[in-house]
Amino acid sequence: MPKLYEYFGLIVLFYANEHEPVHVHGKCQGREARAELLVVNGAVVEIRYAATPGRPPLTPQELRYFEEVVSARADDIVAKWIDFFVLHKPVRAEHITRRLK
């Protein structure tokens, strides 16, 4: 379960057995959401956020943090997806201590 970012208590990660489309999960104290990144010709053109079935949803503030980090780091998330799932390289987690917005 590669962790990508930690942002104000929110953990953004891939599950190790993921599948396309490119997406990440945001978790905080047992609550979870998912962000799907739509990529066209190598560029992120849309991000879709949704609750994760079977898990309690993120609080409104946690969801705002999740949206902030995913939108600010969308291209990096796609690069890390390729590194981890296509090239089988390890990814390094980043602890973000300042607001991205």
N, C-alpha and C positions, 0 to 999 in steps of 0.2 A: 504494500500500500504506500506508494511514493507520495510523500508530502511535498507540496510545491511552495506554499506560503503559509505563514501564520500572520494574521492581521487582527489586532485587537481582540484576541481570544478565539477568533474564527480560524479554522484549519481548512485550507483548500488542497484537495488531493485527487489523485487517480486511484481507482481500485486496480490491483495488479492484473486482474482478468478482464479488463475493459474491452469494449468493442466500439466500432465506429457508429455514429459520427463522433468527432472530437468533442469531449465533454469533461467537466470536472464536477466534483462534489464539494459543497461547503458544509462543514460540520461544526457544531458547537454544543457541548453538553448534551449529547444524544439527539439533538435536533439536526435536520439535514435538508438541503436543497441541491438542485442540479442545474448546471448551466451548459447548454449545448451551443457550440460555436460553429456557425455555418461558414465554410470556407469555399470561396470561388476563385479559381486561378491564383491560389496561394495567398489570398487576402481574406481576412475576417470581414464578412459583410453583414452579419446579424448575430446577435446573442439571444438565445431563448432561455428564460428561467422557469423552473417548475419545481413543485414539491417532489420529494422522493417517496414513491409508494411504500407504505409500511413503516414510515418513520415520522415522528412529529416534525412539523415545519419549523423553520427558523423564525425567530421573533422578527417583527418589522425592522428593528435596528440591525440585527444580525444580517438580515436580507440586504439592507442598504450597504453594509460593509462588504458582503459577498459581491454585490453588483459593482461596487467601487473597484475592488481588486481585480475582478474578472475583466471589466471593461478597460482598466488601465494596463493590464498585462496580457491582453488577448493574444497578441502576436507571440509573446514569450510562451504562453500556454501551448499554442500550436507547435512551436519549436520543441518544447519539452515532450509533447506527445510523440512527435516524430523520433526524437532521441530515445525515448523509453520503449515505445511499442514497435517501431520500425527498425531502428538501429541497435536496440538492446543495450543502450548506454545508461548508466545511472544518472539520476537527476538530483540536483542539489536544492534543498529547501532554503527559502529566504524568509527571515523574520523581518517584517515591515513594521517600523515603530512610529512612522509619521503618516498622517492622513494623506491619501492619494488624490483626493478631490480638490 
